[in-house]
Structures are given as C-alpha cells and as structure tokens.
Amino acid sequence: MHIIITGVHMEMTEAIRSYAMEKMKTLEKYVSKDDTSGKLTVELSRTTTHHAHGDVFQAEGILHIRGKESTVRTTQDDLYKAIDLLKDMLARELAQHKDKERSIFRRGAHKVKTLFKRLN
C-alpha cells in the first residue's frame, strides 16, 4: 500500500512524519501483499476556530482500494491523539472491507459446492 502524508497550515517536522508513517504502516496487514492498487493519503492540518481555545488538529485519511474510496476524518486537541484515532478508524474501515471480500468469496464457494452436490 502506498502511503502519502501531507501537512496543511502547519510545518511537517520529521518527528511528526515518522510517527504518522509508523502508525499507518500497521494498516498494511489488512491489504493483501499482491494488491498494488492500495493508496492511503493522510492529511494533517491545524485549524483554529473562534469557539475553541488553542489549536485544534485535524487528521484526514483518504483510502483508495480496488476502485473504491472512503474518507475518514477526526479532530482532536493534540496532533498525536488525532493520528492515533485516525489509525484506529482506518483499521476498522479496512477490517470491514476485508471481511466483506472474504464473505463474498465464501458465498461463491458455497454456491459452487452446492452445485457439485447436486450433480452427484
């Protein structure tokens, strides 16, 4: 899976980039190794609103897998908390995608099995 990390309205330090990359690398276990079409774009940004005190950090993940795109966004008061929460949300999304693919395959295999049983 190809991972791209960018920063908007903030300076991307090497520590932030390596922390985000380390967290997002753990998501590769949900994507098969031969699937090269997987792409994850992580956008880290600092937003300020006049109602919130201090900086508010936003982490957004755009996930492309086999022609399907899903977007996950979280806002936290700490950038590292936002990255951790984004990783958990993306892991849940990828697990659902993997389970769906697996169940579709099993459903097809079950239909083939019943077809062979009818022939015998």
C-alpha positions as CSV (number, residue, x, y, z in Angstrom):
1,M,0.0,0.0,0.0
2,H,1.3,3.4,-1.0
3,I,1.1,6.0,1.9
4,I,1.3,9.7,1.4
5,I,1.5,12.1,4.4
6,T,1.0,15.8,3.9
7,G,0.5,18.8,6.2
8,V,-1.8,21.8,5.7
9,H,-1.4,25.1,7.5
10,M,1.4,23.7,9.6
11,E,5.0,22.7,9.4
12,M,5.6,19.0,8.9
13,T,8.6,18.1,11.1
14,E,10.4,14.8,10.7
15,A,9.1,13.6,14.0
16,I,5.5,14.1,13.0
17,R,6.0,12.5,9.6
18,S,7.8,9.4,11.0
19,Y,5.2,9.0,13.8
20,A,2.4,9.1,11.3
21,M,4.2,6.8,8.9
22,E,4.9,4.3,11.7
23,K,1.2,4.3,12.7
24,M,-0.1,4.0,9.2
25,K,2.4,1.2,8.3
26,T,0.5,-1.1,10.7
27,L,-2.5,-0.9,8.4
28,E,-0.8,-2.8,5.6
29,K,-1.7,-6.1,7.3
30,Y,-5.3,-5.5,6.1
31,V,-4.3,-5.3,2.5
32,S,-3.0,-8.3,0.6
33,K,0.6,-8.1,-0.4
34,D,0.0,-8.6,-4.1
35,D,-2.5,-5.7,-4.2
36,T,-0.5,-2.7,-5.5
37,S,-3.6,-0.5,-6.1
38,G,-4.0,0.4,-2.4
39,K,-3.3,4.1,-1.7
40,L,-3.6,6.0,1.6
41,T,-3.4,9.8,1.7
42,V,-3.1,11.3,5.2
43,E,-3.6,15.0,5.5
44,L,-2.7,16.6,8.8
45,S,-3.8,20.1,9.5
46,R,-4.2,22.8,12.1
47,T,-7.5,24.5,12.3
48,T,-8.4,27.4,14.5
49,T,-12.0,28.2,15.3
50,H,-13.1,31.2,17.3
51,H,-15.1,29.0,19.6
52,A,-12.3,26.7,20.6
53,H,-9.4,27.7,22.7
54,G,-5.9,26.9,21.4
55,D,-5.0,24.9,18.4
56,V,-7.3,22.2,17.1
57,F,-5.7,19.5,14.9
58,Q,-7.4,17.5,12.2
59,A,-6.3,14.3,10.6
60,E,-8.0,13.1,7.5
61,G,-7.4,9.8,5.7
62,I,-8.4,9.1,2.1
63,L,-8.3,5.4,1.3
64,H,-8.3,4.0,-2.2
65,I,-8.7,0.3,-2.6
66,R,-9.7,-1.5,-5.8
67,G,-11.5,1.4,-7.2
68,K,-13.4,2.3,-4.0
69,E,-12.7,5.4,-2.0
70,S,-13.5,6.1,1.6
71,T,-12.7,9.2,3.7
72,V,-12.2,9.3,7.5
73,R,-11.7,12.5,9.4
74,T,-11.1,13.2,13.1
75,T,-10.4,16.4,15.1
76,Q,-8.5,16.4,18.4
77,D,-6.7,18.9,20.6
78,D,-3.5,17.0,20.2
79,L,-2.0,16.1,16.9
80,Y,-0.7,12.7,18.1
81,K,-4.1,11.8,19.5
82,A,-5.6,12.7,16.2
83,I,-3.2,10.4,14.3
84,D,-3.9,7.5,16.8
85,L,-7.6,7.9,16.4
86,L,-7.3,8.1,12.6
87,K,-5.3,4.9,12.6
88,D,-8.0,3.1,14.7
89,M,-10.8,4.4,12.4
90,L,-8.9,3.3,9.3
91,A,-8.2,-0.1,10.7
92,R,-11.9,-0.6,11.4
93,E,-12.7,0.5,7.8
94,L,-10.1,-1.8,6.3
95,A,-11.3,-4.7,8.5
96,Q,-14.8,-4.3,7.3
97,H,-13.6,-4.2,3.7
98,K,-11.5,-7.4,4.2
99,D,-14.4,-9.2,5.9
100,K,-16.8,-8.2,3.1
101,E,-14.4,-9.5,0.4
102,R,-13.9,-12.8,2.4
103,S,-17.7,-13.3,2.8
104,I,-18.3,-12.7,-0.9
105,F,-15.7,-15.3,-1.8
106,R,-17.1,-17.8,0.7
107,R,-20.6,-17.2,-0.6
108,G,-19.4,-18.0,-4.1
109,A,-17.5,-21.1,-2.9
110,H,-20.6,-22.3,-1.1
111,K,-22.7,-21.9,-4.3
112,V,-20.1,-24.0,-6.3
113,K,-20.1,-26.6,-3.5
114,T,-23.9,-27.0,-3.6
115,L,-23.8,-27.2,-7.4
116,F,-21.3,-30.1,-7.2
117,K,-23.5,-31.8,-4.6
118,R,-26.5,-31.6,-7.0
119,L,-24.5,-33.2,-9.8
120,N,-23.6,-36.2,-7.7
